[in-house]
Amino acid sequence: MSATAIVIIVVAVLLLVWGVALYNNLVKLRNNRENAFANVDVQLKMRHDLVPQLVGTVKGYAAHEQSVFQRVTEARAAAMGATSINDKIAAENMLTSALSGLKVSMEAYPELKANANFMQLQTELADIENKLAATRRFFNSATRELNNAVQTFPSVIFAKMFGFQKEPMFEIPDSQRAEVERAPEVKF
């Protein structure tokens, strides 16, 4: 065998090993993102289980706030029915917005704030929201790593060949951005 043939074989094997390593890295990053969303899903399930209890407790005090409750209930149903990661992100953003409306409604009932069941549910919801925020950050970090790998050279070549693509982050929708960017009002 000639030296040229050996060099060509070695280069071909090295390119093959390099391509397999890039592909395997992309698969690991995609799986890491999916695992991160599974963690988000666990927190969302806890949130979905808690919301009806919270709504039921508040309903006893605020029967005339039906539109708020309807919006929360519909948003929860949409969130529970979402199947793809992208659909779940959109539905959960809608539920977050509806829960914000519920919190504003609850502030109008001082006697509700003294109810022990309500206070426990409120504490649990705050805990779940904090955990959800942490898991969303982890999900977005995993998504960023995957997106960086999918969009940078040389892995972009293999990513396109094998169907990897840029994935969306779990972000605040534009419709809620103004509300989030507004400074909170502090009252004493």
MODELLER restraints for C-alpha pairs under 7 A, 6 or more apart:
rsr = mdl.restraints
at = mdl.atoms
rsr.add(forms.Gaussian(group=physical.xy_distance, feature=features.Distance(at['CA:22:A'], at['CA:155:A']), mean=6.20, stdev=0.5))
rsr.add(forms.Gaussian(group=physical.xy_distance, feature=features.Distance(at['CA:23:A'], at['CA:158:A']), mean=6.73, stdev=0.5))
rsr.add(forms.Gaussian(group=physical.xy_distance, feature=features.Distance(at['CA:26:A'], at['CA:146:A']), mean=6.91, stdev=0.5))
rsr.add(forms.Gaussian(group=physical.xy_distance, feature=features.Distance(at['CA:26:A'], at['CA:149:A']), mean=6.86, stdev=0.5))
rsr.add(forms.Gaussian(group=physical.xy_distance, feature=features.Distance(at['CA:29:A'], at['CA:145:A']), mean=6.86, stdev=0.5))
rsr.add(forms.Gaussian(group=physical.xy_distance, feature=features.Distance(at['CA:29:A'], at['CA:146:A']), mean=5.19, stdev=0.5))
rsr.add(forms.Gaussian(group=physical.xy_distance, feature=features.Distance(at['CA:30:A'], at['CA:146:A']), mean=6.22, stdev=0.5))
rsr.add(forms.Gaussian(group=physical.xy_distance, feature=features.Distance(at['CA:32:A'], at['CA:142:A']), mean=6.24, stdev=0.5))
rsr.add(forms.Gaussian(group=physical.xy_distance, feature=features.Distance(at['CA:33:A'], at['CA:139:A']), mean=6.09, stdev=0.5))
rsr.add(forms.Gaussian(group=physical.xy_distance, feature=features.Distance(at['CA:33:A'], at['CA:142:A']), mean=4.89, stdev=0.5))
rsr.add(forms.Gaussian(group=physical.xy_distance, feature=features.Distance(at['CA:33:A'], at['CA:143:A']), mean=5.62, stdev=0.5))
rsr.add(forms.Gaussian(group=physical.xy_distance, feature=features.Distance(at['CA:36:A'], at['CA:138:A']), mean=6.38, stdev=0.5))
rsr.add(forms.Gaussian(group=physical.xy_distance, feature=features.Distance(at['CA:36:A'], at['CA:139:A']), mean=4.76, stdev=0.5))
rsr.add(forms.Gaussian(group=physical.xy_distance, feature=features.Distance(at['CA:36:A'], at['CA:142:A']), mean=6.94, stdev=0.5))
rsr.add(forms.Gaussian(group=physical.xy_distance, feature=features.Distance(at['CA:37:A'], at['CA:139:A']), mean=5.82, stdev=0.5))
rsr.add(forms.Gaussian(group=physical.xy_distance, feature=features.Distance(at['CA:39:A'], at['CA:135:A']), mean=6.34, stdev=0.5))
rsr.add(forms.Gaussian(group=physical.xy_distance, feature=features.Distance(at['CA:40:A'], at['CA:132:A']), mean=6.28, stdev=0.5))
rsr.add(forms.Gaussian(group=physical.xy_distance, feature=features.Distance(at['CA:40:A'], at['CA:135:A']), mean=5.35, stdev=0.5))
rsr.add(forms.Gaussian(group=physical.xy_distance, feature=features.Distance(at['CA:40:A'], at['CA:136:A']), mean=6.23, stdev=0.5))
rsr.add(forms.Gaussian(group=physical.xy_distance, feature=features.Distance(at['CA:43:A'], at['CA:128:A']), mean=6.49, stdev=0.5))
rsr.add(forms.Gaussian(group=physical.xy_distance, feature=features.Distance(at['CA:43:A'], at['CA:131:A']), mean=6.92, stdev=0.5))
rsr.add(forms.Gaussian(group=physical.xy_distance, feature=features.Distance(at['CA:43:A'], at['CA:132:A']), mean=5.58, stdev=0.5))
rsr.add(forms.Gaussian(group=physical.xy_distance, feature=features.Distance(at['CA:47:A'], at['CA:125:A']), mean=6.93, stdev=0.5))
rsr.add(forms.Gaussian(group=physical.xy_distance, feature=features.Distance(at['CA:47:A'], at['CA:128:A']), mean=6.42, stdev=0.5))
rsr.add(forms.Gaussian(group=physical.xy_distance, feature=features.Distance(at['CA:48:A'], at['CA:76:A']), mean=6.41, stdev=0.5))
rsr.add(forms.Gaussian(group=physical.xy_distance, feature=features.Distance(at['CA:54:A'], at['CA:118:A']), mean=6.85, stdev=0.5))
rsr.add(forms.Gaussian(group=physical.xy_distance, feature=features.Distance(at['CA:54:A'], at['CA:121:A']), mean=6.01, stdev=0.5))
rsr.add(forms.Gaussian(group=physical.xy_distance, feature=features.Distance(at['CA:55:A'], at['CA:69:A']), mean=6.69, stdev=0.5))
rsr.add(forms.Gaussian(group=physical.xy_distance, feature=features.Distance(at['CA:57:A'], at['CA:118:A']), mean=6.29, stdev=0.5))
rsr.add(forms.Gaussian(group=physical.xy_distance, feature=features.Distance(at['CA:58:A'], at['CA:106:A']), mean=6.99, stdev=0.5))
rsr.add(forms.Gaussian(group=physical.xy_distance, feature=features.Distance(at['CA:61:A'], at['CA:112:A']), mean=6.63, stdev=0.5))
rsr.add(forms.Gaussian(group=physical.xy_distance, feature=features.Distance(at['CA:68:A'], at['CA:101:A']), mean=6.51, stdev=0.5))
rsr.add(forms.Gaussian(group=physical.xy_distance, feature=features.Distance(at['CA:68:A'], at['CA:102:A']), mean=6.11, stdev=0.5))
rsr.add(forms.Gaussian(group=physical.xy_distance, feature=features.Distance(at['CA:71:A'], at['CA:98:A']), mean=6.00, stdev=0.5))
rsr.add(forms.Gaussian(group=physical.xy_distance, feature=features.Distance(at['CA:72:A'], at['CA:95:A']), mean=6.39, stdev=0.5))
rsr.add(forms.Gaussian(group=physical.xy_distance, feature=features.Distance(at['CA:72:A'], at['CA:98:A']), mean=5.02, stdev=0.5))
rsr.add(forms.Gaussian(group=physical.xy_distance, feature=features.Distance(at['CA:72:A'], at['CA:99:A']), mean=6.27, stdev=0.5))
rsr.add(forms.Gaussian(group=physical.xy_distance, feature=features.Distance(at['CA:75:A'], at['CA:91:A']), mean=6.74, stdev=0.5))
rsr.add(forms.Gaussian(group=physical.xy_distance, feature=features.Distance(at['CA:75:A'], at['CA:94:A']), mean=5.94, stdev=0.5))
rsr.add(forms.Gaussian(group=physical.xy_distance, feature=features.Distance(at['CA:75:A'], at['CA:95:A']), mean=4.79, stdev=0.5))
rsr.add(forms.Gaussian(group=physical.xy_distance, feature=features.Distance(at['CA:75:A'], at['CA:98:A']), mean=6.90, stdev=0.5))
rsr.add(forms.Gaussian(group=physical.xy_distance, feature=features.Distance(at['CA:76:A'], at['CA:95:A']), mean=5.94, stdev=0.5))
rsr.add(forms.Gaussian(group=physical.xy_distance, feature=features.Distance(at['CA:78:A'], at['CA:91:A']), mean=5.92, stdev=0.5))
rsr.add(forms.Gaussian(group=physical.xy_distance, feature=features.Distance(at['CA:79:A'], at['CA:88:A']), mean=5.98, stdev=0.5))
rsr.add(forms.Gaussian(group=physical.xy_distance, feature=features.Distance(at['CA:79:A'], at['CA:91:A']), mean=4.63, stdev=0.5))
rsr.add(forms.Gaussian(group=physical.xy_distance, feature=features.Distance(at['CA:79:A'], at['CA:92:A']), mean=5.59, stdev=0.5))
rsr.add(forms.Gaussian(group=physical.xy_distance, feature=features.Distance(at['CA:82:A'], at['CA:88:A']), mean=5.08, stdev=0.5))
rsr.add(forms.Gaussian(group=physical.xy_distance, feature=features.Distance(at['CA:82:A'], at['CA:91:A']), mean=6.93, stdev=0.5))
rsr.add(forms.Gaussian(group=physical.xy_distance, feature=features.Distance(at['CA:89:A'], at['CA:170:A']), mean=5.93, stdev=0.5))
rsr.add(forms.Gaussian(group=physical.xy_distance, feature=features.Distance(at['CA:93:A'], at['CA:172:A']), mean=6.66, stdev=0.5))
rsr.add(forms.Gaussian(group=physical.xy_distance, feature=features.Distance(at['CA:93:A'], at['CA:173:A']), mean=6.96, stdev=0.5))
rsr.add(forms.Gaussian(group=physical.xy_distance, feature=features.Distance(at['CA:112:A'], at['CA:118:A']), mean=6.87, stdev=0.5))
rsr.add(forms.Gaussian(group=physical.xy_distance, feature=features.Distance(at['CA:113:A'], at['CA:119:A']), mean=6.49, stdev=0.5))
rsr.add(forms.Gaussian(group=physical.xy_distance, feature=features.Distance(at['CA:136:A'], at['CA:170:A']), mean=6.59, stdev=0.5))
rsr.add(forms.Gaussian(group=physical.xy_distance, feature=features.Distance(at['CA:140:A'], at['CA:169:A']), mean=5.45, stdev=0.5))
rsr.add(forms.Gaussian(group=physical.xy_distance, feature=features.Distance(at['CA:140:A'], at['CA:170:A']), mean=6.25, stdev=0.5))
rsr.add(forms.Gaussian(group=physical.xy_distance, feature=features.Distance(at['CA:143:A'], at['CA:167:A']), mean=6.56, stdev=0.5))
rsr.add(forms.Gaussian(group=physical.xy_distance, feature=features.Distance(at['CA:143:A'], at['CA:169:A']), mean=6.40, stdev=0.5))
rsr.add(forms.Gaussian(group=physical.xy_distance, feature=features.Distance(at['CA:147:A'], at['CA:166:A']), mean=5.04, stdev=0.5))
rsr.add(forms.Gaussian(group=physical.xy_distance, feature=features.Distance(at['CA:147:A'], at['CA:167:A']), mean=6.47, stdev=0.5))
rsr.add(forms.Gaussian(group=physical.xy_distance, feature=features.Distance(at['CA:149:A'], at['CA:155:A']), mean=6.25, stdev=0.5))
rsr.add(forms.Gaussian(group=physical.xy_distance, feature=features.Distance(at['CA:150:A'], at['CA:156:A']), mean=5.08, stdev=0.5))
rsr.add(forms.Gaussian(group=physical.xy_distance, feature=features.Distance(at['CA:150:A'], at['CA:159:A']), mean=5.55, stdev=0.5))
rsr.add(forms.Gaussian(group=physical.xy_distance, feature=features.Distance(at['CA:150:A'], at['CA:164:A']), mean=6.60, stdev=0.5))
rsr.add(forms.Gaussian(group=physical.xy_distance, feature=features.Distance(at['CA:150:A'], at['CA:165:A']), mean=6.21, stdev=0.5))
rsr.add(forms.Gaussian(group=physical.xy_distance, feature=features.Distance(at['CA:150:A'], at['CA:166:A']), mean=6.44, stdev=0.5))
rsr.add(forms.Gaussian(group=physical.xy_distance, feature=features.Distance(at['CA:159:A'], at['CA:165:A']), mean=6.86, stdev=0.5))
